[in-house]
């Protein structure tokens, strides 16, 4: 049932090039989930989130010092290896220091016509960030218009915002089906569903979601649910890891990743001024740790998800060297434990050692399930 | 015997005295009914100065460096931070600082003096999070200003006002958490002091263009630090003017930092504080680090002069501008700080490469040593692109890995050996007297 999402995820480059041929638009690489995709789409382009390929590589050492996260190096490797030879535009919405180096090195060493750094505020907790981000979105819109020579109309922005909202609503509907005792989809399917939405036209993604949703409602998976787990942390599209976890007596029922719920959880609320509405959506979204201060607003949100999805335990995932998450994980672990949710911490690299991690996950599942045992 | 005459810096004793007074004043602030706050070295410290003349601060980075210099204490702090579950690749200043807080040990004697509030600014991922944890652990209020609005060349009214509006918000917050009435005249005084101290520091660095250089970078570390402690204070601004006069005297009288100066280098990022002997080792080759973008531009404020050279930024006072209102003071303060050289590379490594090459040219340098500093993601951001850019410009460049605040990540033998190779590349042999020693 999820074959189409898997195909899009695995053949992202084929899809992108086919889309360009079909529409005449350009593909714009986005280096963080804070990128305002709605504006890019309204300009007639396809916003594509830059992810890695989970392959060992040796092309980025000269560009990014080895103390920065493997994800940002994996992303840059895609550019240096020419995998996005067809992509003429890139942009970043400012977030952590790691991924911005993928952007700056890409701009310098991979030929593109359009490279835009959007100064997304880090302090999203001040009300001043709202008009400020609106002004940054307007500058970005102007830059896109200058690049393509075409005006981005208010109507196009509204249509794009509606389309993106619809995608978010549909993915919410799918996620709802994970709340019950027998989730209708696996964690792997959910991960690929969301990740594929980074690569394809939301119209196509929405059509596929609408096709599968009625079938999903009656779907009975031919597997035991086992322990209900949540995965939380840095960027994560490690399908091999999720497949392994779900092969040892568990189902991942919800996540808090920028490749998962953080990306699509909140909708744009329409209140008159479309650019302000879009800015508000990005200010109000579940925050990345790098933007979650002074108050910790992320933790109560994670706790709420854990409760809503009735999870038995939480796997805390961190890309090695990811400072923002490293600053959240010890207090988050304490917070979740204090609220009755056991946790397992795992550090990720471009590829993960599945054998040793399997042992740790199995031990965790044994602990999570010990009440049932005794 | 060296080629040049040399003599100790007369200002040295005063520099030490001022620094110790700063840490002592902070510790004892409560005894005098004063306020103490903690935050980063880049925080807009002129703003809390408007709360009164009895407001003292401790800035985390120089405090973390002081801890790093005391290797046994630093080791204890690191272990205390790691025992709490923090990753050992996090900012090493932050881990030293947190460890000192957990151990309740103050690097300058006694217990860790709990601040009344945390007040910070944010441009690096660790900034906002550092004092979030301090505030939680110590159960004190916290305010942080986001300054990541892009490089100065792209500054416009919207970006400036995002910072200025947060500054206004900070003042309201300070009044609320301290119960004190804010005094704009004290703010204006502090802002003017900051312009004076940070511009004068740039003047001092400019004097190091002289051959022989009147200062070596290892000495400069003990001098620039005042700007990271209290750049808004009259004491620091006055001290820098005295120091400038002495350095000027040294230039006029050919008084060298290194009598055998024959090779001029620059470094990059914070040094490994537990291994400043790297600089003494270089001197055995007659090689002197005359500074860096870090020592020049961490607190020094610069501008490009009409002839294309770098020079101290002209202060509003030098331009004849009279500061009379809070808003005017805050706008000028934001604009001034957003032009800080060390804030530019956060957005594009090419901006840093350009500045480094300007220093190479203007200070007539023979090579560059890049410290790949595992302890600071902020200043290491883009550093490999800097290496490529410097090499492409034909300037000899070497890298060495280390950590500004965690001595466990410094391989002394390997670094010294890399320096030997770099010196060979620069056609330098160890000076005979040093080689015999």
Interface residues (C-beta under 8 A of the other chain):
Chain A: X61 X62 X63 X64 X65 X67 X68 X94 X96 X97 X98 X100 X101 X104 X105 X108 X117 X119 X121 X122 X123 X126 X128 X129 X131 X132 X135 X136 X289 X290 X293 X294 X296 X321 X323 X324 X326 X327 X328 X329 X330 X331 X333
Chain B: X84 X85 X86 X87 X89 X90 X91 X122 X124 X125 X126 X128 X129 X130 X132 X133 X135 X136 X142 X143 X144 X145 X146 X148 X149 X150 X158 X159 X161 X162 X165 X166 X169 X346 X347 X348 X349 X350 X372 X374 X377 X378 X380 X381 X382 X383 X384 X385 X388
